[in-house]
């Protein structure tokens, strides 16, 4: 889950995210350590041990113990895990340049791919698979893509970064 705003602090643990009374998980592949927490964006995982139910998500931000605006979240363990991105480098480049994506749950390349802004699919994926504890894909920016979100697509499911 990606939380956007400001004043979160620049280091993991500067604030804490809760699903009801249970603290979120901050465990990500090591390659993503520098990209999951910034002052204006935090990426967290649903904590282990939740039961299927509705939860209020909020962030406790020190030193004043500010509480962010709560958001409702429904947890359902029967839903499949979607591809998740935690790092993309470089964040922009010209047509034909290679972009690396790191995350989890990418699945097989035979049923997945990389989709750039304006639904432009990369037809040139040079690498797909595990690397140093993370899933990694390397794809060329396709003709027609412009600056904007990029996605890992797996069996019709997309995640935007």
Order of alpha helices (4+ residues) and beta strands (2+ residues): beta-beta-beta-beta-beta-beta-beta-beta-beta-beta-beta-beta-beta-beta-beta
